[in-house]
């Protein structure tokens, strides 16, 4: 994927990776900020929380 994120100075290549992982059998997602969020009961619950996390981060970046 070629493009720019809000914090990038110039376009660059970004590679998507699977954000869902299991740690000791529990489901988590990882963030660009190097945090591990969870645990979640199902992949669907994790996906909802990923979307909510992205929306929170976008709000934070626009409020500064």
PQR file of N, CA, C, O and H, with PARSE charges and radii, in Angstrom:
ATOM      1  N   UNK A   1       0.844  -1.167   0.000 -0.4000 1.5000
ATOM      2  CA  UNK A   1       0.000   0.000   0.000 -0.0000 2.0000
ATOM      3  C   UNK A   1       0.891   1.232   0.000  0.5500 1.7000
ATOM      4  O   UNK A   1       1.778   1.352   0.845 -0.5500 1.4000
ATOM      5  N   UNK A   2       0.673   2.132  -0.918 -0.4000 1.5000
ATOM      6  CA  UNK A   2       1.471   3.342  -1.038 -0.0000 2.0000
ATOM      7  C   UNK A   2       0.601   4.527  -0.659  0.5500 1.7000
ATOM      8  O   UNK A   2      -0.470   4.715  -1.236 -0.5500 1.4000
ATOM      9  H   UNK A   2      -0.048   2.035  -1.605  0.4000 1.0000
ATOM     10  N   UNK A   3       1.037   5.319   0.291 -0.4000 1.5000
ATOM     11  CA  UNK A   3       0.243   6.463   0.704 -0.0000 2.0000
ATOM     12  C   UNK A   3       0.843   7.151   1.902  0.5500 1.7000
ATOM     13  O   UNK A   3       1.960   6.855   2.327 -0.5500 1.4000
ATOM     14  H   UNK A   3       1.907   5.166   0.760  0.4000 1.0000
ATOM     15  N   UNK A   4       0.066   8.083   2.439 -0.4000 1.5000
ATOM     16  CA  UNK A   4       0.537   8.855   3.588 -0.0000 2.0000
ATOM     17  C   UNK A   4      -0.427   8.715   4.746  0.5500 1.7000
ATOM     18  O   UNK A   4      -1.645   8.720   4.571 -0.5500 1.4000
ATOM     19  H   UNK A   4      -0.841   8.323   2.094  0.4000 1.0000
ATOM     20  N   UNK A   5       0.141   8.592   5.927 -0.4000 1.5000
ATOM     21  CA  UNK A   5      -0.631   8.717   7.154 -0.0000 2.0000
ATOM     22  C   UNK A   5      -0.509  10.169   7.598  0.5500 1.7000
ATOM     23  O   UNK A   5       0.368  10.892   7.127 -0.5500 1.4000
ATOM     24  H   UNK A   5       1.130   8.588   6.069  0.4000 1.0000
ATOM     25  N   UNK A   6      -1.375  10.591   8.490 -0.4000 1.5000
ATOM     26  CA  UNK A   6      -1.379  11.992   8.924 -0.0000 2.0000
ATOM     27  C   UNK A   6      -0.027  12.428   9.483  0.5500 1.7000
ATOM     28  O   UNK A   6       0.381  13.571   9.278 -0.5500 1.4000
ATOM     29  H   UNK A   6      -2.088  10.003   8.873  0.4000 1.0000
ATOM     30  N   UNK A   7       0.668  11.544  10.181 -0.4000 1.5000
ATOM     31  CA  UNK A   7       1.936  11.927  10.809 -0.0000 2.0000
ATOM     32  C   UNK A   7       3.145  11.757   9.893  0.5500 1.7000
ATOM     33  O   UNK A   7       4.259  12.090  10.298 -0.5500 1.4000
ATOM     34  H   UNK A   7       0.337  10.616  10.347  0.4000 1.0000
ATOM     35  N   UNK A   8       2.965  11.253   8.676 -0.4000 1.5000
ATOM     36  CA  UNK A   8       4.079  11.054   7.752 -0.0000 2.0000
ATOM     37  C   UNK A   8       4.447  12.369   7.057  0.5500 1.7000
ATOM     38  O   UNK A   8       3.582  13.192   6.759 -0.5500 1.4000
ATOM     39  H   UNK A   8       2.060  10.982   8.347  0.4000 1.0000
ATOM     40  N   UNK A   9       5.749  12.546   6.807 -0.4000 1.5000
ATOM     41  CA  UNK A   9       6.219  13.726   6.085 -0.0000 2.0000
ATOM     42  C   UNK A   9       6.112  13.568   4.577  0.5500 1.7000
ATOM     43  O   UNK A   9       5.970  14.558   3.859 -0.5500 1.4000
ATOM     44  H   UNK A   9       6.451  11.877   7.049  0.4000 1.0000
ATOM     45  N   UNK A  10       6.177  12.337   4.091 -0.4000 1.5000
ATOM     46  CA  UNK A  10       6.129  12.073   2.656 -0.0000 2.0000
ATOM     47  C   UNK A  10       5.487  10.706   2.422  0.5500 1.7000
ATOM     48  O   UNK A  10       5.487   9.858   3.314 -0.5500 1.4000
ATOM     49  H   UNK A  10       6.291  11.533   4.674  0.4000 1.0000
ATOM     50  N   UNK A  11       4.937  10.489   1.216 -0.4000 1.5000
ATOM     51  CA  UNK A  11       4.355   9.168   0.932 -0.0000 2.0000
ATOM     52  C   UNK A  11       5.393   8.076   1.081  0.5500 1.7000
ATOM     53  O   UNK A  11       6.569   8.275   0.779 -0.5500 1.4000
ATOM     54  H   UNK A  11       4.937  11.177   0.490  0.4000 1.0000
ATOM     55  N   UNK A  12       4.957   6.939   1.542 -0.4000 1.5000
ATOM     56  CA  UNK A  12       5.841   5.803   1.727 -0.0000 2.0000
ATOM     57  C   UNK A  12       5.031   4.521   1.589  0.5500 1.7000
ATOM     58  O   UNK A  12       3.806   4.573   1.486 -0.5500 1.4000
ATOM     59  H   UNK A  12       4.001   6.777   1.788  0.4000 1.0000
ATOM     60  N   UNK A  13       5.685   3.397   1.587 -0.4000 1.5000
ATOM     61  CA  UNK A  13       5.004   2.116   1.495 -0.0000 2.0000
ATOM     62  C   UNK A  13       4.690   1.605   2.893  0.5500 1.7000
ATOM     63  O   UNK A  13       5.570   1.537   3.752 -0.5500 1.4000
ATOM     64  H   UNK A  13       6.681   3.355   1.671  0.4000 1.0000
ATOM     65  N   UNK A  14       3.433   1.246   3.114 -0.4000 1.5000
ATOM     66  CA  UNK A  14       3.004   0.676   4.393 -0.0000 2.0000
ATOM     67  C   UNK A  14       2.498  -0.726   4.142  0.5500 1.7000
ATOM     68  O   UNK A  14       1.745  -0.953   3.195 -0.5500 1.4000
ATOM     69  H   UNK A  14       2.719   1.301   2.417  0.4000 1.0000
ATOM     70  N   UNK A  15       2.893  -1.655   4.963 -0.4000 1.5000
ATOM     71  CA  UNK A  15       2.457  -3.036   4.825 -0.0000 2.0000
ATOM     72  C   UNK A  15       1.506  -3.380   5.949  0.5500 1.7000
ATOM     73  O   UNK A  15       1.823  -3.191   7.124 -0.5500 1.4000
ATOM     74  H   UNK A  15       3.505  -1.470   5.733  0.4000 1.0000
ATOM     75  N   UNK A  16       0.346  -3.881   5.590 -0.4000 1.5000
ATOM     76  CA  UNK A  16      -0.629  -4.308   6.588 -0.0000 2.0000
ATOM     77  C   UNK A  16      -0.244  -5.682   7.100  0.5500 1.7000
ATOM     78  O   UNK A  16       0.263  -6.520   6.356 -0.5500 1.4000
ATOM     79  H   UNK A  16       0.088  -4.034   4.636  0.4000 1.0000
ATOM     80  N   UNK A  17      -0.490  -5.897   8.371 -0.4000 1.5000
ATOM     81  CA  UNK A  17      -0.283  -7.218   8.929 -0.0000 2.0000
ATOM     82  C   UNK A  17      -1.506  -7.566   9.759  0.5500 1.7000
ATOM     83  O   UNK A  17      -2.290  -6.690  10.124 -0.5500 1.4000
ATOM     84  H   UNK A  17      -0.902  -5.215   8.976  0.4000 1.0000
ATOM     85  N   UNK A  18      -1.661  -8.828  10.049 -0.4000 1.5000
ATOM     86  CA  UNK A  18      -2.787  -9.263  10.852 -0.0000 2.0000
ATOM     87  C   UNK A  18      -2.629  -8.696  12.250  0.5500 1.7000
ATOM     88  O   UNK A  18      -1.628  -8.960  12.917 -0.5500 1.4000
ATOM     89  H   UNK A  18      -1.025  -9.540   9.753  0.4000 1.0000
ATOM     90  N   UNK A  19      -3.589  -7.931  12.695 -0.4000 1.5000
ATOM     91  CA  UNK A  19      -3.501  -7.295  14.013 -0.0000 2.0000
ATOM     92  C   UNK A  19      -3.976  -8.205  15.125  0.5500 1.7000
ATOM     93  O   UNK A  19      -3.711  -7.931  16.295 -0.5500 1.4000
ATOM     94  H   UNK A  19      -4.402  -7.716  12.153  0.4000 1.0000
ATOM     95  N   UNK A  20      -4.676  -9.285  14.791 -0.4000 1.5000
ATOM     96  CA  UNK A  20      -5.171 -10.196  15.815 -0.0000 2.0000
ATOM     97  C   UNK A  20      -4.125 -11.250  16.130  0.5500 1.7000
ATOM     98  O   UNK A  20      -3.465 -11.781  15.237 -0.5500 1.4000
ATOM     99  H   UNK A  20      -4.891  -9.508  13.840  0.4000 1.0000
ATOM    100  N   UNK A  21      -3.985 -11.543  17.420 -0.4000 1.5000
ATOM    101  CA  UNK A  21      -3.062 -12.594  17.826 -0.0000 2.0000
ATOM    102  C   UNK A  21      -3.598 -13.242  19.096  0.5500 1.7000
ATOM    103  O   UNK A  21      -4.464 -12.692  19.776 -0.5500 1.4000
ATOM    104  H   UNK A  21      -4.522 -11.111  18.145  0.4000 1.0000
ATOM    105  N   UNK A  22      -3.075 -14.399  19.394 -0.4000 1.5000
ATOM    106  CA  UNK A  22      -3.437 -15.086  20.634 -0.0000 2.0000
ATOM    107  C   UNK A  22      -2.218 -15.127  21.542  0.5500 1.7000
ATOM    108  O   UNK A  22      -1.108 -15.444  21.116 -0.5500 1.4000
ATOM    109  H   UNK A  22      -2.372 -14.845  18.842  0.4000 1.0000
ATOM    110  N   UNK A  23      -2.456 -14.798  22.800 -0.4000 1.5000
ATOM    111  CA  UNK A  23      -1.419 -14.867  23.824 -0.0000 2.0000
ATOM    112  C   UNK A  23      -1.980 -15.730  24.941  0.5500 1.7000
ATOM    113  O   UNK A  23      -2.986 -15.387  25.561 -0.5500 1.4000
ATOM    114  H   UNK A  23      -3.358 -14.540  23.147  0.4000 1.0000
ATOM    115  N   UNK A  24      -1.322 -16.852  25.190 -0.4000 1.5000
ATOM    116  CA  UNK A  24      -1.815 -17.812  26.184 -0.0000 2.0000
ATOM    117  C   UNK A  24      -3.270 -18.178  25.945  0.5500 1.7000
ATOM    118  O   UNK A  24      -4.046 -18.336  26.887 -0.5500 1.4000
ATOM    119  H   UNK A  24      -0.504 -17.131  24.686  0.4000 1.0000
ATOM    120  N   UNK A  25      -3.630 -18.311  24.674 -0.4000 1.5000
ATOM    121  CA  UNK A  25      -4.982 -18.726  24.300 -0.0000 2.0000
ATOM    122  C   UNK A  25      -6.005 -17.604  24.267  0.5500 1.7000
ATOM    123  O   UNK A  25      -7.156 -17.836  23.896 -0.5500 1.4000
ATOM    124  H   UNK A  25      -2.999 -18.182  23.909  0.4000 1.0000
ATOM    125  N   UNK A  26      -5.613 -16.389  24.648 -0.4000 1.5000
ATOM    126  CA  UNK A  26      -6.549 -15.270  24.656 -0.0000 2.0000
ATOM    127  C   UNK A  26      -6.303 -14.374  23.447  0.5500 1.7000
ATOM    128  O   UNK A  26      -5.167 -14.208  23.001 -0.5500 1.4000
ATOM    129  H   UNK A  26      -4.679 -16.201  24.949  0.4000 1.0000
ATOM    130  N   UNK A  27      -7.397 -13.794  22.919 -0.4000 1.5000
ATOM    131  CA  UNK A  27      -7.358 -12.998  21.697 -0.0000 2.0000
ATOM    132  C   UNK A  27      -7.086 -11.528  22.005  0.5500 1.7000
ATOM    133  O   UNK A  27      -7.758 -10.923  22.840 -0.5500 1.4000
ATOM    134  H   UNK A  27      -8.320 -13.929  23.281  0.4000 1.0000
ATOM    135  N   UNK A  28      -6.088 -10.959  21.315 -0.4000 1.5000
ATOM    136  CA  UNK A  28      -5.688  -9.555  21.469 -0.0000 2.0000
ATOM    137  C   UNK A  28      -5.487  -8.947  20.088  0.5500 1.7000
ATOM    138  O   UNK A  28      -5.423  -9.658  19.086 -0.5500 1.4000
ATOM    139  H   UNK A  28      -5.542 -11.451  20.636  0.4000 1.0000
ATOM    140  N   UNK A  29      -5.387  -7.606  20.048 -0.4000 1.5000
ATOM    141  CA  UNK A  29      -4.901  -6.962  18.833 -0.0000 2.0000
ATOM    142  C   UNK A  29      -3.759  -6.038  19.193  0.5500 1.7000
ATOM    143  O   UNK A  29      -3.705  -5.490  20.293 -0.5500 1.4000
ATOM    144  H   UNK A  29      -5.439  -7.028  20.863  0.4000 1.0000
ATOM    145  N   UNK A  30      -2.845  -5.874  18.248 -0.4000 1.5000
ATOM    146  CA  UNK A  30      -1.694  -4.997  18.459 -0.0000 2.0000
ATOM    147  C   UNK A  30      -1.928  -3.684  17.730  0.5500 1.7000
ATOM    148  O   UNK A  30      -2.655  -3.628  16.738 -0.5500 1.4000
ATOM    149  H   UNK A  30      -2.889  -6.320  17.354  0.4000 1.0000
ATOM    150  N   UNK A  31      -1.295  -2.624  18.242 -0.4000 1.5000
ATOM    151  CA  UNK A  31      -1.473  -1.291  17.672 -0.0000 2.0000
ATOM    152  C   UNK A  31      -0.153  -0.757  17.143  0.5500 1.7000
ATOM    153  O   UNK A  31       0.910  -1.303  17.437 -0.5500 1.4000
ATOM    154  H   UNK A  31      -0.705  -2.670  19.048  0.4000 1.0000
ATOM    155  N   UNK A  32      -0.227   0.312  16.360 -0.4000 1.5000
ATOM    156  CA  UNK A  32       0.981   0.982  15.873 -0.0000 2.0000
ATOM    157  C   UNK A  32       1.788   1.576  17.012  0.5500 1.7000
ATOM    158  O   UNK A  32       2.993   1.798  16.895 -0.5500 1.4000
ATOM    159  H   UNK A  32      -1.091   0.755  16.121  0.4000 1.0000
ATOM    160  N   UNK A  33       1.098   1.828  18.115 -0.4000 1.5000
ATOM    161  CA  UNK A  33       1.757   2.401  19.278 -0.0000 2.0000
ATOM    162  C   UNK A  33       2.434   1.327  20.137  0.5500 1.7000
ATOM    163  O   UNK A  33       2.906   1.595  21.242 -0.5500 1.4000
ATOM    164  H   UNK A  33       0.119   1.648  18.209  0.4000 1.0000
ATOM    165  N   UNK A  34       2.466   0.115  19.600 -0.4000 1.5000
ATOM    166  CA  UNK A  34       3.094  -1.038  20.266 -0.0000 2.0000
ATOM    167  C   UNK A  34       2.417  -1.416  21.578  0.5500 1.7000
ATOM    168  O   UNK A  34       3.079  -1.784  22.548 -0.5500 1.4000
ATOM    169  H   UNK A  34       2.083  -0.103  18.703  0.4000 1.0000
ATOM    170  N   UNK A  35       1.089  -1.321  21.594 -0.4000 1.5000
ATOM    171  CA  UNK A  35       0.332  -1.824  22.738 -0.0000 2.0000
ATOM    172  C   UNK A  35      -0.420  -3.070  22.307  0.5500 1.7000
ATOM    173  O   UNK A  35      -0.678  -3.282  21.122 -0.5500 1.4000
ATOM    174  H   UNK A  35       0.551  -1.023  20.805  0.4000 1.0000
ATOM    175  N   UNK A  36      -0.763  -3.877  23.274 -0.4000 1.5000
ATOM    176  CA  UNK A  36      -1.551  -5.084  23.036 -0.0000 2.0000
ATOM    177  C   UNK A  36      -2.873  -4.869  23.758  0.5500 1.7000
ATOM    178  O   UNK A  36      -2.899  -4.731  24.981 -0.5500 1.4000
ATOM    179  H   UNK A  36      -0.554  -3.704  24.236  0.4000 1.0000
ATOM    180  N   UNK A  37      -3.971  -4.840  23.008 -0.4000 1.5000
ATOM    181  CA  UNK A  37      -5.292  -4.549  23.559 -0.0000 2.0000
ATOM    182  C   UNK A  37      -6.106  -5.834  23.658  0.5500 1.7000
ATOM    183  O   UNK A  37      -6.094  -6.646  22.732 -0.5500 1.4000
ATOM    184  H   UNK A  37      -3.950  -4.952  22.014  0.4000 1.0000
ATOM    185  N   UNK A  38      -6.806  -6.026  24.761 -0.4000 1.5000
ATOM    186  CA  UNK A  38      -7.630  -7.212  24.927 -0.0000 2.0000
ATOM    187  C   UNK A  38      -7.580  -7.687  26.353  0.5500 1.7000
ATOM    188  O   UNK A  38      -7.162  -6.927  27.227 -0.5500 1.4000
ATOM    189  H   UNK A  38      -6.815  -5.366  25.513  0.4000 1.0000
ATOM    190  N   UNK A  39      -7.978  -8.879  26.628 -0.4000 1.5000
ATOM    191  CA  UNK A  39      -8.403  -9.942  25.708 -0.0000 2.0000
ATOM    192  C   UNK A  39      -9.865  -9.780  25.277  0.5500 1.7000
ATOM    193  O   UNK A  39     -10.645  -9.078  25.920 -0.5500 1.4000
ATOM    194  H   UNK A  39      -8.318  -9.497  25.919  0.4000 1.0000
ATOM    195  N   UNK A  40     -10.214 -10.446  24.176 -0.4000 1.5000
ATOM    196  CA  UNK A  40     -11.549 -10.412  23.606 -0.0000 2.0000
ATOM    197  C   UNK A  40     -12.100 -11.822  23.513  0.5500 1.7000
ATOM    198  O   UNK A  40     -11.354 -12.793  23.382 -0.5500 1.4000
ATOM    199  H   UNK A  40      -9.581 -11.017  23.653  0.4000 1.0000
ATOM    200  N   UNK A  41     -13.433 -11.916  23.583 -0.4000 1.5000
ATOM    201  CA  UNK A  41     -14.106 -13.214  23.562 -0.0000 2.0000
ATOM    202  C   UNK A  41     -14.171 -13.837  22.177  0.5500 1.7000
ATOM    203  O   UNK A  41     -14.253 -15.058  22.045 -0.5500 1.4000
ATOM    204  H   UNK A  41     -14.038 -11.127  23.689  0.4000 1.0000
ATOM    205  N   UNK A  42     -14.136 -12.993  21.135 -0.4000 1.5000
ATOM    206  CA  UNK A  42     -14.278 -13.507  19.772 -0.0000 2.0000
ATOM    207  C   UNK A  42     -13.558 -12.584  18.795  0.5500 1.7000
ATOM    208  O   UNK A  42     -13.277 -11.432  19.124 -0.5500 1.4000
ATOM    209  H   UNK A  42     -14.070 -12.001  21.242  0.4000 1.0000
ATOM    210  N   UNK A  43     -13.259 -13.079  17.601 -0.4000 1.5000
ATOM    211  CA  UNK A  43     -12.667 -12.208  16.583 -0.0000 2.0000
ATOM    212  C   UNK A  43     -13.579 -11.034  16.231  0.5500 1.7000
ATOM    213  O   UNK A  43     -13.100  -9.937  15.942 -0.5500 1.4000
ATOM    214  H   UNK A  43     -13.487 -14.015  17.334  0.4000 1.0000
ATOM    215  N   UNK A  44     -14.893 -11.263  16.256 -0.4000 1.5000
ATOM    216  CA  UNK A  44     -15.842 -10.198  15.933 -0.0000 2.0000
ATOM    217  C   UNK A  44     -15.772  -9.079  16.971  0.5500 1.7000
ATOM    218  O   UNK A  44     -15.795  -7.899  16.620 -0.5500 1.4000
ATOM    219  H   UNK A  44     -15.282 -12.154  16.491  0.4000 1.0000
ATOM    220  N   UNK A  45     -15.687  -9.452  18.248 -0.4000 1.5000
ATOM    221  CA  UNK A  45     -15.562  -8.453  19.316 -0.0000 2.0000
ATOM    222  C   UNK A  45     -14.250  -7.687  19.166  0.5500 1.7000
ATOM    223  O   UNK A  45     -14.216  -6.471  19.359 -0.5500 1.4000
ATOM    224  H   UNK A  45     -15.668 -10.411  18.533  0.4000 1.0000
ATOM    225  N   UNK A  46     -13.186  -8.379  18.828 -0.4000 1.5000
ATOM    226  CA  UNK A  46     -11.889  -7.724  18.627 -0.0000 2.0000
ATOM    227  C   UNK A  46     -11.957  -6.751  17.458  0.5500 1.7000
ATOM    228  O   UNK A  46     -11.411  -5.651  17.541 -0.5500 1.4000
ATOM    229  H   UNK A  46     -13.213  -9.367  18.671  0.4000 1.0000
ATOM    230  N   UNK A  47     -12.615  -7.135  16.376 -0.4000 1.5000
ATOM    231  CA  UNK A  47     -12.726  -6.252  15.202 -0.0000 2.0000
ATOM    232  C   UNK A  47     -13.519  -4.994  15.546  0.5500 1.7000
ATOM    233  O   UNK A  47     -13.170  -3.906  15.087 -0.5500 1.4000
ATOM    234  H   UNK A  47     -13.059  -8.029  16.308  0.4000 1.0000
ATOM    235  N   UNK A  48     -14.576  -5.121  16.342 -0.4000 1.5000
ATOM    236  CA  UNK A  48     -15.339  -3.940  16.773 -0.0000 2.0000
ATOM    237  C   UNK A  48     -14.449  -3.016  17.597  0.5500 1.7000
ATOM    238  O   UNK A  48     -14.492  -1.796  17.440 -0.5500 1.4000
ATOM    239  H   UNK A  48     -14.859  -6.005  16.715  0.4000 1.0000
ATOM    240  N   UNK A  49     -13.649  -3.602  18.469 -0.4000 1.5000
ATOM    241  CA  UNK A  49     -12.770  -2.791  19.309 -0.0000 2.0000
ATOM    242  C   UNK A  49     -11.629  -2.165  18.510  0.5500 1.7000
ATOM    243  O   UNK A  49     -11.177  -1.066  18.835 -0.5500 1.4000
ATOM    244  H   UNK A  49     -13.614  -4.593  18.596  0.4000 1.0000
ATOM    245  N   UNK A  50     -11.164  -2.848  17.479 -0.4000 1.5000
ATOM    246  CA  UNK A  50     -10.146  -2.261  16.592 -0.0000 2.0000
ATOM    247  C   UNK A  50     -10.711  -0.999  15.952  0.5500 1.7000
ATOM    248  O   UNK A  50     -10.047   0.037  15.925 -0.5500 1.4000
ATOM    249  H   UNK A  50     -11.531  -3.740  17.215  0.4000 1.0000
ATOM    250  N   UNK A  51     -11.935  -1.086  15.437 -0.4000 1.5000
ATOM    251  CA  UNK A  51     -12.566   0.078  14.803 -0.0000 2.0000
ATOM    252  C   UNK A  51     -12.754   1.209  15.813  0.5500 1.7000
ATOM    253  O   UNK A  51     -12.497   2.371  15.496 -0.5500 1.4000
ATOM    254  H   UNK A  51     -12.474  -1.928  15.459  0.4000 1.0000
ATOM    255  N   UNK A  52     -13.197   0.880  17.021 -0.4000 1.5000
ATOM    256  CA  UNK A  52     -13.372   1.897  18.058 -0.0000 2.0000
ATOM    257  C   UNK A  52     -12.030   2.534  18.427  0.5500 1.7000
ATOM    258  O   UNK A  52     -11.955   3.744  18.641 -0.5500 1.4000
ATOM    259  H   UNK A  52     -13.405  -0.064  17.278  0.4000 1.0000
ATOM    260  N   UNK A  53     -10.982   1.730  18.500 -0.4000 1.5000
ATOM    261  CA  UNK A  53      -9.637   2.229  18.818 -0.0000 2.0000
ATOM    262  C   UNK A  53      -9.167   3.201  17.737  0.5500 1.7000
ATOM    263  O   UNK A  53      -8.644   4.271  18.045 -0.5500 1.4000
ATOM    264  H   UNK A  53     -11.042   0.747  18.326  0.4000 1.0000
ATOM    265  N   UNK A  54      -9.354   2.830  16.482 -0.4000 1.5000
ATOM    266  CA  UNK A  54      -8.948   3.697  15.364 -0.0000 2.0000
ATOM    267  C   UNK A  54      -9.693   5.027  15.438  0.5500 1.7000
ATOM    268  O   UNK A  54      -9.094   6.088  15.261 -0.5500 1.4000
ATOM    269  H   UNK A  54      -9.780   1.961  16.231  0.4000 1.0000
ATOM    270  N   UNK A  55     -10.986   4.971  15.697 -0.4000 1.5000
ATOM    271  CA  UNK A  55     -11.775   6.204  15.793 -0.0000 2.0000
ATOM    272  C   UNK A  55     -11.294   7.087  16.940  0.5500 1.7000
ATOM    273  O   UNK A  55     -11.217   8.305  16.784 -0.5500 1.4000
ATOM    274  H   UNK A  55     -11.473   4.109  15.841  0.4000 1.0000
ATOM    275  N   UNK A  56     -10.966   6.489  18.101 -0.4000 1.5000
ATOM    276  CA  UNK A  56     -10.435   7.260  19.225 -0.0000 2.0000
ATOM    277  C   UNK A  56      -9.109   7.920  18.864  0.5500 1.7000
ATOM    278  O   UNK A  56      -8.883   9.087  19.186 -0.5500 1.4000
ATOM    279  H   UNK A  56     -11.029   5.499  18.228  0.4000 1.0000
ATOM    280  N   UNK A  57      -8.240   7.177  18.199 -0.4000 1.5000
ATOM    281  CA  UNK A  57      -6.934   7.727  17.832 -0.0000 2.0000
ATOM    282  C   UNK A  57      -7.088   8.872  16.814  0.5500 1.7000
ATOM    283  O   UNK A  57      -6.355   9.859  16.877 -0.5500 1.4000
ATOM    284  H   UNK A  57      -8.423   6.229  17.937  0.4000 1.0000
ATOM    285  N   UNK A  58      -8.029   8.741  15.891 -0.4000 1.5000
ATOM    286  CA  UNK A  58      -8.262   9.808  14.910 -0.0000 2.0000
ATOM    287  C   UNK A  58      -8.800  11.061  15.606  0.5500 1.7000
ATOM    288  O   UNK A  58      -8.413  12.177  15.257 -0.5500 1.4000
ATOM    289  H   UNK A  58      -8.625   7.939  15.840  0.4000 1.0000
ATOM    290  N   UNK A  59      -9.682  10.883  16.579 -0.4000 1.5000
ATOM    291  CA  UNK A  59     -10.185  12.032  17.332 -0.0000 2.0000
ATOM    292  C   UNK A  59      -9.063  12.726  18.095  0.5500 1.7000
ATOM    293  O   UNK A  59      -9.001  13.955  18.131 -0.5500 1.4000
ATOM    294  H   UNK A  59      -9.996   9.977  16.862  0.4000 1.0000
ATOM    295  N   UNK A  60      -8.188  11.953  18.696 -0.4000 1.5000
ATOM    296  CA  UNK A  60      -7.055  12.524  19.425 -0.0000 2.0000
ATOM    297  C   UNK A  60      -6.139  13.322  18.499  0.5500 1.7000
ATOM    298  O   UNK A  60      -5.648  14.388  18.871 -0.5500 1.4000
ATOM    299  H   UNK A  60      -8.238  10.955  18.667  0.4000 1.0000
ATOM    300  N   UNK A  61      -5.912  12.803  17.293 -0.4000 1.5000
ATOM    301  CA  UNK A  61      -4.991  13.475  16.379 -0.0000 2.0000
ATOM    302  C   UNK A  61      -5.608  14.758  15.818  0.5500 1.7000
ATOM    303  O   UNK A  61      -4.877  15.688  15.477 -0.5500 1.4000
ATOM    304  H   UNK A  61      -6.311  11.937  16.991  0.4000 1.0000
ATOM    305  N   UNK A  62      -6.928  14.825  15.718 -0.4000 1.5000
ATOM    306  CA  UNK A  62      -7.557  16.034  15.196 -0.0000 2.0000
ATOM    307  C   UNK A  62      -7.763  17.084  16.283  0.5500 1.7000
ATOM    308  O   UNK A  62      -7.980  18.255  15.973 -0.5500 1.4000
ATOM    309  H   UNK A  62      -7.522  14.070  15.995  0.4000 1.0000
ATOM    310  N   UNK A  63      -7.699  16.682  17.551 -0.4000 1.5000
ATOM    311  CA  UNK A  63      -7.919  17.635  18.642 -0.0000 2.0000
ATOM    312  C   UNK A  63      -6.646  18.347  19.058  0.5500 1.7000
ATOM    313  O   UNK A  63      -6.689  19.238  19.906 -0.5500 1.4000
ATOM    314  H   UNK A  63      -7.522  15.731  17.803  0.4000 1.0000
ATOM    315  N   UNK A  64      -5.514  17.974  18.479 -0.4000 1.5000
ATOM    316  CA  UNK A  64      -4.249  18.624  18.844 -0.0000 2.0000
ATOM    317  C   UNK A  64      -3.886  19.690  17.857  0.5500 1.7000
ATOM    318  O   UNK A  64      -2.853  20.343  18.004 -0.5500 1.4000
ATOM    319  H   UNK A  64      -5.479  17.250  17.790  0.4000 1.0000
TER
END
